Every structure is written in structure tokens, then in C-alpha cells.
Amino acid sequence: MNITLNGQAHSAAHPVRLSNLVEQLTGRQLNHDGQPADGRRLGIAVAHNSEVVPRKQWATTGINEGDDVEIVTAVQGG
């Protein structure tokens, strides 16, 4: 399945959920509620087809052929 991930073409196994992509990109396992299994802060936000998806919905939001996903990291600074 082909999607756009952070503006780049990306091939993903089907079916895939937002939580799977977050785990791939961060290298960290997530609980069903989107919280990191290690208890540390994750500091990211996810948009699916230009709509921000709440963390609690990552595990239930499926990705389809041609979808656009943006996963952004919060950065502190000034």
C-alpha cells in the first residue's frame, strides 16, 4: 500500500493503523491509548488527511491507499 508520510512516498503493509506508523518512526512501543509503554513522554502529534487525530484514536484509525499522514515532533526552543 502506498501512502504519503511526512511529505514523502512511503510503502506500508496493509492493514496498518496510525499507531503502527508512530511505533515505526519512534522505535517505541505504544499502549492501546497511544501512550508510550515505557512511560516516558512522546512529544508528537499526528494528522491524517489534514485532520489532527487525538492520541487515544491512533490505535483505531486505519490507513488506506493514498492517505496522507504527518507525524511531527514537538521541539522546544526560541
C-alpha contacts under 8 A as a table, 3 or more apart, distances in Angstrom:
res1	aa1	res2	aa2	distance
1	M	11	S	5.64
1	M	12	A	5.32
1	M	13	A	6.09
1	M	14	H	6.12
1	M	64	N	7.49
1	M	65	E	5.41
1	M	66	G	7.89
2	N	9	A	6.99
2	N	10	H	5.80
2	N	11	S	4.67
2	N	12	A	6.31
2	N	65	E	5.48
2	N	66	G	5.84
2	N	67	D	7.97
3	I	9	A	6.05
3	I	10	H	5.33
3	I	11	S	6.31
3	I	12	A	7.27
3	I	64	N	7.52
3	I	65	E	5.87
3	I	66	G	4.67
3	I	67	D	5.12
3	I	68	D	6.03
3	I	69	V	7.63
4	T	7	G	5.73
4	T	8	Q	5.31
4	T	9	A	4.69
4	T	10	H	5.64
4	T	66	G	6.86
4	T	67	D	6.29
4	T	68	D	4.70
4	T	69	V	6.11
5	L	8	Q	5.28
5	L	9	A	6.33
5	L	10	H	5.96
5	L	68	D	6.12
5	L	69	V	4.90
5	L	70	E	5.82
5	L	71	I	7.63
6	N	68	D	7.86
6	N	69	V	6.23
6	N	70	E	4.62
6	N	71	I	6.35
7	G	68	D	7.88
7	G	70	E	7.42
12	A	16	V	7.21
13	A	16	V	6.30
14	H	64	N	7.95
15	P	62	G	7.22
15	P	63	I	7.18
15	P	64	N	7.80
16	V	20	N	6.29
16	V	21	L	7.65
16	V	62	G	5.94
16	V	63	I	5.69
16	V	64	N	7.97
17	R	20	N	5.31
17	R	21	L	6.86
17	R	58	W	6.83
17	R	59	A	5.98
17	R	60	T	6.64
17	R	61	T	5.51
17	R	62	G	4.37
17	R	63	I	5.58
18	L	21	L	5.26
18	L	22	V	6.34
18	L	58	W	4.93
18	L	59	A	6.25
18	L	60	T	7.74
18	L	61	T	5.90
18	L	62	G	6.46
18	L	63	I	6.77
19	S	22	V	5.08
19	S	23	E	6.15
19	S	30	L	7.12
19	S	34	G	6.92
19	S	58	W	4.93
19	S	59	A	5.01
20	N	23	E	5.16
20	N	24	Q	6.21
20	N	59	A	7.73
21	L	24	Q	5.01
21	L	25	L	6.18
22	V	25	L	5.23
22	V	26	T	5.96
22	V	27	G	7.98
22	V	28	R	7.99
22	V	71	I	7.41
23	E	26	T	5.32
23	E	27	G	5.32
23	E	28	R	5.18
23	E	29	Q	5.63
23	E	30	L	6.72
24	Q	27	G	5.41
24	Q	28	R	7.51
28	R	36	P	6.81
28	R	37	A	7.64
28	R	38	D	7.97
29	Q	36	P	5.99
29	Q	37	A	5.63
29	Q	38	D	7.62
30	L	33	D	7.66
30	L	34	G	5.45
30	L	35	Q	5.53
30	L	36	P	4.40
30	L	37	A	5.12
31	N	34	G	5.37
31	N	35	Q	5.43
31	N	36	P	6.02
31	N	37	A	5.47
32	H	35	Q	7.43
32	H	56	K	7.51
32	H	59	A	5.94
33	D	55	R	6.75
33	D	56	K	4.57
33	D	57	Q	7.29
33	D	58	W	7.65
33	D	59	A	7.16
34	G	55	R	5.13
34	G	56	K	5.44
34	G	57	Q	7.52
34	G	58	W	6.21
34	G	59	A	6.87
35	Q	39	G	7.28
35	Q	42	L	7.58
35	Q	55	R	7.56
36	P	39	G	5.47
36	P	40	R	6.39
36	P	41	R	7.11
36	P	42	L	6.60
37	A	40	R	7.92
43	G	73	T	5.85
43	G	74	A	5.34
44	I	71	I	6.78
44	I	72	V	5.43
44	I	73	T	4.36
44	I	74	A	5.70
45	A	52	V	7.47
45	A	53	V	7.81
45	A	55	R	7.80
45	A	71	I	5.85
45	A	72	V	5.43
45	A	73	T	6.63
45	A	74	A	7.74
46	V	52	V	5.84
46	V	53	V	5.81
46	V	54	P	7.72
46	V	55	R	7.88
46	V	69	V	7.18
46	V	70	E	5.72
46	V	71	I	4.63
46	V	72	V	6.51
47	A	50	S	5.56
47	A	51	E	5.04
47	A	52	V	4.11
47	A	53	V	5.59
47	A	69	V	5.71
47	A	70	E	5.11
47	A	71	I	6.59
48	H	51	E	5.28
48	H	52	V	6.38
48	H	53	V	6.64
48	H	67	D	7.32
48	H	68	D	5.91
48	H	69	V	4.69
48	H	70	E	6.62
49	N	67	D	6.16
49	N	68	D	4.90
49	N	69	V	6.19
50	S	68	D	7.43
50	S	69	V	7.72
53	V	57	Q	6.51
53	V	58	W	6.90
54	P	57	Q	5.53
54	P	58	W	6.94
55	R	58	W	5.40
56	K	59	A	7.17
57	Q	60	T	5.34
57	Q	61	T	5.99
58	W	61	T	5.35
59	A	62	G	7.95
63	I	67	D	6.45
64	N	67	D	5.64
